[in-house]
Amino acid sequence: MKAPVVFFLITFCAAAEVRTLTLRDALDVALKQNPDVVLARLDQQRARAQVTIMKDPFLPKLFAGSGAAYTNGFPMSIDGNAPAIIQAKAPMAIFDRPQSYRAAQANEAVRGTEIDMGLRQDEVAYRVASLFFDADQAARSLAAVERQVESLVRVRDLTAVRITEGRGLPIQSKQADLKVLQAQQRQAELADSIADTETSLGQVLGFNPGDRVQPAQEDRRLTGQLDSEEAAIQQALEGSREIRRLESNLQAKNLEIKGYRAERLPKVDFVGQYSLLSKYNNYEKFFGAFQRHNVEVGASVTIPILVGRSGQAAIAQSQVDIDKIRTQIGQTRSRITADLQRAYRDIRRTESAQKLARADLDLARDQLTLDLTLYDEGKVTMAQVEASRAAEQEKWIVYYDTQHALEVARLNVLRQTGTLQASLRQ
């Protein structure tokens, strides 16, 4: 039992691939083969096929067959038709308002799937960009932690020498060991985070299980100027695909109501039939004249008189759905406004945090420069210099975190205003 499992694991690991892509290339791949986008595209194809189905009754058709039968006595009908050697029918709807509204509903459904496609593509673009920025931030933090570990290890070693020489306390060695362990744990967590992010990128891009996507080294900062908060809210409300999807659903429900009401209208169908009759069916015995070739062309009109109460109940149900959709549109507009206001507050807060982190980083760098000068003068130890280096790397990590938070906040604004894909491709 173990051999097949081992063979499978070896094969799986060998098949896994690490791909290096730029953000733009990753977007192109994701919009083409991301599973959610593929499913939305298939729904779109299905909706288009449904339009053909709904319009089919208005297209001419031709059916041919035979209704040959042995007759003893009066020639009775077979499925409503006289017994015939050859029969041909050409049915087609000429006027059927309920069916016309159903076809219009199908067309509206196609428009809805196109909006859904755009929603999926925007969401996928946001996920790809977020993962790229996550990977970039984790990689920069990992490099800083690695430098921090090197400094803390030197501090630990120098502290151990001082304790051995009797110039330090044993507790200082434990404190140095603890800082090294903490930094090494953070280093391992960041390495795992990078692996998880690259694996998630492979999944979002629709690659094989186990494949990872490594972001290429490039400048991915969003440098474009964002619109004002009021302009962004207006743009988001006017171009929101989510609102347009709800409006499409609303239009479909209105067409559905019109279809139910049209059930009271007459229906007109084209009638075209041909029958080749035979003498052995006793037509000459029971009818005054016999003709082998028979053609019928005309129209069948059906006028509803009593249509029951189900149509009115269906209209009431559709009206309830319309009221719900209108409520959802109002909720969505309110949510979009609140989300954008919150996003701009996040931008202002993260910009302030970044300025604070930058000032703290500059202070740490100045402190390191001062310690190096003092070390050259013999006023501080190398352990103190290495501790300052480790503190500087800690400030770098905090600065990277604030920079990442600002990038994510800007991404969120671009996604809600519908300008994310265009901004990422600049």
C-alpha positions in Angstrom: 0.0 0.0 0.0 2.9 2.4 0.7 4.6 2.0 -2.7 1.8 3.5 -4.8 1.4 6.4 -2.3 5.2 7.1 -2.4 5.1 6.9 -6.2 2.2 9.4 -6.4 3.9 11.8 -4.1 7.1 11.7 -6.1 5.2 12.2 -9.3 3.2 15.0 -7.8 6.3 16.8 -6.5 8.1 16.3 -9.8 5.1 17.7 -11.8 4.8 20.8 -9.6 6.3 23.9 -11.2 7.4 27.3 -10.0 6.6 30.0 -12.6 7.9 33.6 -12.5 5.5 36.1 -13.9 5.1 39.9 -14.0 1.9 41.3 -12.7 0.6 42.2 -16.2 1.3 38.6 -17.4 -0.4 37.2 -14.4 -3.5 39.3 -15.0 -3.6 38.1 -18.6 -3.4 34.5 -17.6 -5.9 34.9 -14.8 -8.5 36.6 -17.0 -8.2 33.7 -19.4 -8.1 30.6 -17.3 -9.1 31.4 -13.7 -11.8 28.9 -12.7 -14.3 31.5 -11.6 -13.8 33.4 -14.9 -14.1 30.1 -16.9 -17.4 29.2 -15.1 -18.8 32.7 -15.8 -17.8 32.3 -19.5 -19.6 29.0 -19.6 -22.7 30.5 -18.0 -22.6 33.2 -20.7 -22.4 30.5 -23.4 -25.4 28.7 -21.9 -27.4 32.0 -21.7 -26.8 32.6 -25.4 -27.9 29.1 -26.3 -31.1 29.8 -24.2 -31.9 32.8 -26.5 -31.9 30.4 -29.5 -34.2 28.1 -27.7 -36.7 30.8 -26.8 -36.7 32.2 -30.4 -37.0 28.7 -31.9 -40.9 28.7 -32.1 -40.8 31.6 -34.5 -38.5 29.8 -36.9 -40.0 27.6 -39.7 -39.6 23.9 -39.3 -40.4 20.9 -41.4 -41.3 17.4 -40.2 -42.0 14.4 -42.4 -43.1 10.9 -41.6 -45.7 8.3 -42.2 -49.1 7.5 -40.7 -49.7 4.3 -42.7 -52.3 2.0 -41.1 -54.7 -0.9 -42.0 -58.3 0.3 -42.0 -61.4 -1.8 -41.5 -64.3 0.5 -41.7 -64.2 4.3 -41.2 -60.6 5.7 -41.5 -60.1 6.9 -37.9 -57.3 9.4 -37.0 -53.8 8.6 -35.8 -52.6 11.3 -33.4 -55.2 13.7 -34.8 -54.3 13.0 -38.4 -56.0 10.8 -41.1 -54.0 7.6 -42.0 -51.6 8.5 -44.7 -48.6 7.0 -46.6 -46.6 10.2 -46.2 -47.2 13.1 -43.9 -45.4 16.5 -43.7 -45.9 19.4 -41.3 -44.4 22.9 -41.2 -45.3 24.5 -37.8 -44.2 28.0 -36.9 -45.5 30.6 -34.4 -46.6 33.9 -36.0 -47.9 35.8 -33.0 -47.1 34.7 -29.5 -46.5 37.5 -27.1 -45.7 35.4 -24.0 -43.0 33.6 -26.0 -41.7 36.9 -27.3 -41.3 38.1 -23.7 -39.6 34.9 -22.8 -37.1 35.5 -25.6 -36.6 39.0 -24.4 -35.9 37.6 -20.9 -33.3 35.3 -22.4 -31.6 38.3 -24.1 -31.6 40.1 -20.8 -30.1 37.1 -19.1 -27.2 37.2 -21.6 -26.6 40.8 -20.7 -26.6 39.8 -17.0 -24.0 37.1 -17.6 -21.8 39.7 -19.4 -22.0 41.8 -16.3 -21.2 38.8 -14.2 -18.2 38.2 -16.3 -17.0 41.7 -15.6 -17.6 41.2 -11.9 -15.6 38.0 -11.9 -12.7 39.6 -13.8 -12.6 42.6 -11.5 -12.5 40.3 -8.5 -9.8 38.1 -10.0 -7.7 41.1 -10.9 -8.0 42.4 -7.3 -7.0 39.0 -5.9 -4.0 38.7 -8.2 -2.8 42.2 -7.4 -3.4 41.7 -3.7 -1.4 38.4 -3.7 1.4 40.1 -5.7 1.7 42.9 -3.1 1.5 40.4 -0.3 4.3 38.4 -1.8 6.4 41.6 -2.3 5.9 42.8 1.2 6.7 39.4 2.7 9.9 39.1 0.6 11.1 42.6 1.6 10.3 41.8 5.3 12.0 38.4 5.0 15.2 40.1 3.7 15.1 42.6 6.6 14.5 39.8 9.2 17.4 37.8 7.7 19.7 40.8 8.3 18.2 41.3 11.7 19.0 37.6 12.6 22.6 38.1 11.5 22.9 41.2 13.8 21.2 39.5 16.7 23.4 36.4 16.4 26.5 38.6 16.5 25.0 40.3 19.6 24.4 36.9 21.2 28.0 35.8 20.5 29.5 39.1 21.8 27.3 38.9 24.9 28.5 35.3 25.5 32.1 36.5 25.3 31.5 39.3 27.8 29.8 36.9 30.2 32.7 34.5 29.9 35.1 37.4 30.7 33.0 38.3 33.7 31.8 41.6 32.3 28.2 40.7 32.0 25.3 38.9 33.7 24.0 35.5 32.7 20.5 36.9 32.2 21.8 39.0 29.4 22.7 35.8 27.5 19.2 34.5 27.9 17.8 37.8 26.7 20.1 37.7 23.6 19.1 34.0 22.9 15.4 34.9 23.2 15.7 37.7 20.6 17.5 35.4 18.2 14.8 32.8 18.6 12.0 35.3 18.1 13.7 36.7 14.9 14.2 33.1 13.6 10.5 32.3 14.2 9.5 35.4 12.3 11.9 34.4 9.5 10.2 30.9 9.3 6.7 32.4 9.3 7.6 34.9 6.5 9.1 32.1 4.4 5.9 30.0 4.9 3.8 33.1 4.1 5.7 33.5 0.8 5.1 29.9 -0.1 1.4 30.1 0.7 1.1 33.3 -1.3 2.8 31.8 -4.3 0.6 28.7 -4.1 -2.5 30.8 -3.9 -1.3 32.7 -7.0 -1.0 29.4 -8.8 -4.6 28.5 -7.9 -6.0 31.9 -8.8 -4.2 31.7 -12.2 -5.7 28.3 -12.8 -2.5 26.3 -13.0 -2.1 22.7 -12.0 -2.3 21.7 -8.3 1.0 22.3 -6.6 2.2 24.9 -9.1 3.5 28.1 -7.6 3.8 31.6 -9.1 6.7 33.7 -8.1 6.3 37.4 -8.7 9.0 38.9 -11.0 11.1 41.7 -9.6 9.5 44.9 -10.9 8.1 48.2 -9.6 4.5 47.4 -8.8 3.7 50.5 -6.8 0.4 52.3 -7.6 1.7 55.7 -8.4 -1.4 57.1 -10.2 -3.4 59.9 -8.5 -6.7 58.8 -7.1 -9.8 60.9 -7.6 -11.3 62.9 -4.8 -13.6 61.0 -2.5 -16.8 62.6 -3.9 -15.8 62.0 -7.5 -14.8 58.4 -6.7 -18.2 57.7 -5.0 -20.0 59.2 -8.0 -18.0 57.1 -10.4 -18.5 54.0 -8.4 -22.3 54.4 -8.3 -22.6 55.2 -12.0 -20.3 52.3 -13.1 -21.0 49.7 -10.5 -21.4 46.3 -12.2 -23.2 45.0 -9.1 -25.9 47.7 -9.4 -26.1 47.1 -13.2 -26.6 43.4 -12.5 -29.5 44.1 -10.1 -31.0 46.5 -12.7 -30.7 43.7 -15.3 -32.5 41.3 -12.9 -35.2 44.0 -12.4 -35.7 44.3 -16.2 -36.0 40.6 -16.5 -38.7 40.5 -13.8 -40.6 43.3 -15.6 -40.5 41.2 -18.8 -41.7 38.2 -16.9 -44.7 40.1 -15.6 -45.5 41.3 -19.2 -45.3 37.7 -20.3 -47.8 36.6 -17.7 -50.2 39.4 -18.7 -49.8 38.5 -22.4 -51.2 35.0 -21.7 -54.7 36.6 -22.3 -53.7 37.7 -25.8 -54.6 35.5 -28.9 -51.9 33.3 -30.3 -51.5 32.8 -34.1 -49.6 29.8 -35.5 -48.8 29.0 -39.1 -50.3 25.7 -40.3 -48.8 23.8 -43.3 -49.6 20.2 -43.9 -49.3 17.6 -46.7 -50.7 14.1 -46.8 -50.4 11.3 -49.3 -53.5 9.2 -48.8 -54.1 5.6 -50.0 -57.3 3.9 -51.3 -57.0 0.9 -49.0 -58.1 3.1 -46.1 -61.7 3.2 -47.4 -61.8 6.9 -48.0 -63.9 6.3 -51.2 -66.5 4.4 -49.2 -67.1 7.1 -46.6 -66.4 10.4 -48.5 -68.0 11.8 -51.6 -64.6 12.3 -53.3 -61.1 10.9 -52.9 -57.8 12.8 -53.6 -54.4 11.2 -53.1 -52.4 14.5 -52.7 -53.7 16.8 -50.0 -52.3 20.2 -48.9 -53.4 22.5 -46.2 -51.9 26.0 -45.6 -53.4 28.5 -43.1 -53.3 29.9 -39.6 -54.4 28.5 -36.3 -55.7 31.2 -33.9 -56.1 30.4 -30.2 -58.1 32.9 -28.1 -57.9 32.5 -24.3 -61.2 32.8 -22.5 -60.6 31.4 -19.0 -56.9 31.3 -18.1 -57.2 30.5 -14.4 -55.7 32.3 -11.5 -52.1 31.0 -11.6 -51.1 33.9 -13.9 -52.2 36.5 -11.4 -50.4 34.6 -8.6 -47.2 34.5 -10.7 -47.5 38.2 -11.3 -47.8 38.8 -7.6 -44.7 36.7 -7.0 -42.7 38.6 -9.6 -43.8 42.0 -8.1 -42.5 40.9 -4.8 -39.2 40.0 -6.4 -39.1 43.4 -8.0 -39.7 45.1 -4.7 -36.9 43.1 -3.2 -34.5 44.0 -6.1 -35.2 47.7 -5.7 -34.5 47.3 -2.0 -31.2 45.5 -2.8 -30.3 48.3 -5.2 -30.7 50.9 -2.5 -28.7 48.8 -0.1 -26.0 48.3 -2.6 -25.7 52.0 -3.3 -25.5 52.8 0.4 -22.9 50.1 0.9 -20.8 51.3 -2.0 -20.8 54.8 -0.6 -19.9 53.6 2.9 -17.2 51.3 1.7 -15.5 54.0 -0.4 -15.7 56.5 2.5 -14.1 53.8 4.7 -11.5 53.1 2.1 -10.5 56.7 1.9 -10.3 56.9 5.7 -8.0 53.9 5.5 -5.8 55.7 3.0 -5.5 58.7 5.1 -4.8 56.6 8.2 -2.2 54.5 6.5 -0.5 57.5 4.9 -0.2 59.0 8.4 1.1 55.7 9.7 3.6 55.5 6.9 5.0 59.0 7.6 5.3 58.0 11.3 7.1 54.8 10.4 9.4 56.7 8.0 10.3 59.1 10.7 11.0 56.3 13.2 13.1 54.5 10.5 15.1 57.7 9.9 15.7 58.1 13.6 16.9 54.5 13.8 19.3 55.0 10.9 20.7 58.1 12.5 21.1 56.2 15.8 23.1 53.5 13.9 25.3 56.2 12.3 25.9 57.7 15.7 26.8 54.4 17.3 29.2 53.6 14.5 30.9 56.9 15.1 31.0 56.3 18.9 32.4 52.8 18.2 35.2 54.2 16.2 35.9 56.5 19.2 35.8 53.5 21.5 32.8 54.8 23.4 30.4 51.9 22.6 30.8 48.2 22.1 30.3 46.2 18.9 27.3 44.5 20.6 25.6 47.9 20.9 26.3 48.6 17.2 24.8 45.3 16.2 21.8 45.9 18.4 21.3 49.2 16.6 21.5 47.4 13.3 18.8 44.9 14.5 16.6 47.8 15.7 17.0 49.5 12.3 15.8 46.3 10.5 12.8 46.2 12.8 11.9 49.7 11.7 12.3 48.7 8.1 9.8 45.9 8.7 7.3 48.3 10.2 7.8 50.6 7.3 7.2 47.8 4.8 4.0 46.9 6.6 2.6 50.5 6.4 3.6 50.7 2.8 1.8 47.4 2.1 -1.3 48.6 4.0 -1.4 51.8 1.9 -1.1 49.8 -1.4 -4.0 47.5 -0.3 -6.1 50.5 0.6 -5.5 52.1 -2.8 -6.3 48.7 -4.5 -9.6 48.7 -2.7 -10.5 52.1 -4.0 -9.6 51.2 -7.6 -11.6 48.0 -7.4 -14.8 49.8 -6.1 -14.5 52.5 -8.8 -14.0 50.0 -11.6 -10.6 51.3 -12.6 -8.5 48.6 -11.2 -7.6 46.7 -14.4 -6.8 49.8 -16.3 -4.6 51.1 -13.4 -2.7 47.8 -13.1 -1.9 47.8 -16.9 -0.4 51.3 -16.9 
